[in-house]
Amino acid sequence: MRMNATPIRTLLALVSIAAVATGCVTAKPTETEAGSATAAAPAPAVSMAPAVVAAVAKPDDWCDRYPDSFECEDASAKATTSDDWCARYPDSFVCQEEVAAGQTSTEDWCSRYPDSFVCKAEAPVPAISAYVVQAGDHLWGISSQPKVYGDPYQWPLLFKRNRADIMDADLIYPGQMIQIEREMSDAQIQEAIDHARSRGAWVLGVVEGSDLRYLQAAGSTDAANATAEQAAAMIAQAGADLKAAKAAKGEWRILDSATGGSAVPISKALKAAQKLLDEGDAAEAYRLAQRVSESAQLGVAQSAEQASAAPSYN
């Protein structure tokens, strides 16, 4: 019996195709198989940071070739690596601070910057020859003013010069004219300072005994150290004071060994002082002329008090 081969071949071809298809498909794992599977490791992250590059060492002559580099400027400002820094950069704050502190790094600073506050000298205060007393003034404060003496401890010089108008050094009045003596030796100034420092307590309206002792000692010192020029100036001052005393009818008489020990008018004593100066005795001429000046000033003050005095009835 003969079988038809075509259907059989067709069946065998279908079986072969099914077998091939079955071998190429991966079966889906069961839940148990999936749970025991190892999780895949994540991919390594890619680093995006730039690579670190070591700085290239600068040559030794870097600042010579590039002096304006910020590294060179810092080094010059802090460590002074460049000796001519201020010559090249005079406006640098480093150079200005050095000059302000007295550490001038360039000798020609003031020639280049004459308007700098460092170079400007303090303007001297012009001295005055007389001062009008204001309300609240005292000799201590007047003497401390730069236009007078600039030192409060020199107030006894004002008291001595204006003895005719100031009876008590602690009591002066507004409107008084204070004459300021200028031609003084170091010894005279120091004598005044020593008295001011050791004077002690004061009593208003009372002439302290220490002030009177100072006046006596100062007069002797002035006379002993007087030069011919100073004696001539004192005689001229005494002559002006004598003229004022005569005008006020306050000319006194004085006793002095230089006039023979008898009481004579101060005009005659002044002539005796001029004669002593002509003979070369400057110290004695100064002493006597000083006495004439003081007496004339006291005579003027006394005449003024008597003229303004009101009558009193007892």
Buried (B, 14 or more C-beta within 10 A) or exposed (E): EEEEEEEEEEEEEEEEEEEEEEEEEEEEEEEEEEEEEEEEEEEEEEEEEEEEEEEEEEEEEEBEEEBEEEEBBEBBBEEEEBEEBBEEBBEBEBBBEBBEEEEBBBEEBBEEBEEEEEEEEEEEEEEEEEBEBEEEBBBBEBBBBEEBBEBBBBBBBBBBBBBBBBEBBBBBEEEBEBBBBEEBBEEBBBBBBBBBEEBEEBEEEEBBEBBEEBBEEBBEBBBEBBEBEBBBBBBEBBBEBBEBBBEBEBBBBBEBEBBEEEEBBBBEBBBBBBEBBEEEBBBBBBBBBBBBBBBBBBBBBBBEEEEEEEEEEE
